[in-house]
Amino acid sequence: MGGGIFAIGNVVQPKVKTTPLIPDMPHYNVNLKSIEVGGSFLKLPSVVFETGDKKGTIVDSGTTLAYLPEVAFKPLMNAIFSYQPGLTFHTVQGFLCFEFSGRIDDAFPKLVFSLRVQLNYQYTRTNTFSHMGTICGVMVSKAVHCSEERENLFLLGDMVLTNKLMIYDLENQTIGWTEYNCSSSIQVEDDKTKAIYAINAHHLSSTNKPIIGILLLATSLMFHLLN
């Protein structure tokens, strides 16, 4: 949290692992392989991880929350909250909420969504829960919040993408990310001149002569992916 950068170019620092995008899809669709809670794999039906029309996993920072199929949402919530069995739950505008006075980071397990090519997406406690007086989850069930035709999709939205450097490589049809302080700078290479630019939210500098061709937008969000 605390700022962000939007840059066009080849990011050379920090290094970012990538996973292939599913071809011929209208969104940023990826292959989800498994979900772990506190180091243990969730036992989910294989159909949950299938891809295709109206099913699969989409990364979309233009969506605020994370939406999960009901068949995955319930066992995931049960696994998370098994670490705090004494909690009392209530709903706020359809969201699951609870009172808790301890440290979220210490009290709840780490979540890992594993994708193709050994690329893991790790949810920390800071981007799993939203603080609104009481504590409410930023992951919700599609069966409650979405139309029936989309209820089999995993949709990973902006609030679970915080504190990450995201790379969208449409030329090579890949997407990638790494944990990152978004107030820090990144280094971007210009494809034509190979000049390396250090970019942050305040200025643009180069190790070579300045050129036109790099677009820098200071923004509090990393990306708005979809119309």
N, C-alpha and C positions, 0 to 999 in steps of 0.2 A: 504494500500500500504506500501511498505518498507521492504519486506522480506517474509519468509514463512517457514513452517515446513511440512515434510512428515513423518508420523510415523505409524507403524503397532502395533495395540494393542487396548485395551479398554480405550477410553478417559473418565476419571472420572471428570475432571475439565478443562474447564467450562462445565456446564450442557447443553446438546443439545437436542432439540425436534426433533423427526423424523416423517417421513411419509412413508407408505408402497410403495415399488417398485411394479410395475405391473408385475405379474409373467409371465414367459415364453416369455419374450421379449429380444431382443439381446442387448439393450442398457439400460441406467439408465432412464427408463420411469416412470413418476409419474402422478397422477390424478390432473389436474388443474380444479378448480371449478369456479373461478371468477377472474375478474381483476378490481381493483379500481384505480381511478385517483383522488387525492385530497379528498378522502373520499366518492366519488360517484362511484357506480358500472357502468361499461360499459354495455350497452344493446347489447349483442351479441347473434347470433343464437346458440341454444343448441348444434348443430352439431360440433361447434368449440371445445367443451370440451369432445367430444367422444374420446375413445382410441381404438387402433387396429392397423392393418397393415397400414403403411404409414400415420398415423394420431395420434394425441396425443401430449404429452409434454416430451421432453428429456432434462436432465441435462448433459452437456458435457463440461468440462473445456478444453478439447482438441480442441474445436472450439473457435475461437477468439470472434466473435460477437454473438448477439442474433437475431435469424430469426423467424419472425412471419407470419402466414397465412395472405394473403391480406385482408380477411374479418375481421380480428382483427386489422391489422396494421393501416389501414386508420382511423377507429374511435378512436383508441388509440392516434395517432398523432394529430387528430383534438382536442381531449380532452386536451392533454398536451399543445398544442400551443394556445388554447383558453385563456390561462393565459397571453399570450403576443401577442395580435392580431396585433400589428404593425410591426412584424418581416418581413423581406424580405428573401426569401429562394433561394438557388441555389444548384446545385449538384456538388459533387467532386467525380469522379470515381463511379458514381451511388449512392452516399450517400447524404442524405438530410442534408444541412448545412445552417448556418445563421450567421450573424454578431450580436454580443451582448456584450455590455460593462459593464453590471451589474453583480451582484453575482448570479451565477446559482442556488446555494442552496436556495436563498431567492425568486427567481423569478419563479420557476417552481414547480409543485405539486409533492407530494410523490406518488409513484406507488406501489401497493401491488398486488402480484399474490398469491391468496389463494389456498392452496392445501388441500387434504384430512386430517382428524384428526386435524383440527384447527391449522395447521401449515402455517404461512404466509411467503411469500418471498417478502421482501420489497426492492424495488429499490430506492436508494437515488439518488439525482441529481449527485453525484460524480461518480456513476457507470452507469449512464444513458447516459451521453454525453462524447464524446472524444474530447479533445482539440488539433486541428491540424491547428494552425493559426486562422482559423475560428472555429466555434463549429459545430461538426457533431454528429449525433446520432449513438449509437452503436447498436441500434435495426433497422433492415431492413426488407423489405418485401421479403418473399420467392418467390413471383411471379416474382420478378426482378432478384434475385441472385441465385435461386436454380432451379433444374430440376422440371418438372411438377409433377413427381411421389412423390416428397417430399414437395410440396408446401402447404400441409395441416397440417404440423408439426409445433409445437413450439419447437425451439431449443435454449436453454439458455446456452450461451457460457461464456468463461473465463472473458471477460470484465464486465459482470454483476455479476460475482461471487467474485469480489474483496472485501477485508476487511471482509472475512467470514471464520469461521472454518467450514469445511465440513466433515461430517462423512459418510463413505460408509460401511454399515454393510451387507455383502453378506450372512452371516450365518442366520441372521434374516430377510433378504430381506427388509431392510429399508435404507433410506437416510435422512440426517438431516443437519442442519446448524444453526449457530448463528452469529450475528455481532461480530467481534473480531479484535483486533489489532494483525496482523500476525507477528509482531516483538516480541510479548510477548511469554511467555512459556505456555505449556499445561501440564497436568498430565495424564500419561498413565499407566494403570494397566496391569501387566503380568498375563495371564490367569492361568498359572500353579502355580506360587509362590505367587501371589497376591501382589508382590512388586509394589510400586508406583514410577514412574519415572517422574521427572520434566524435560521436554524437551523444548529446544529452538533451534534456528538456529546455536548455537555455541558449545553447550556441552550437555552431558547426565549425570544426577545425579540420585541417588536412595535414598529412605528413608530406604531401606533394603540393603542386600548384592547384589553387581552387578551380573547379570546373562547374559548368552548369549540367545538371542531370540528376542531382540528388534532391529528393523532396523530403523535407523534414517538417513534421507537424507536431508541435507540443500539445499533448492531450492527456487527460486524466484516465482515459481508457486505452487499452492496447489496440483493439480493432473493433470495427463494426462490420461484421462479415457479410450478413445477409440483408437484402432489402426487406 
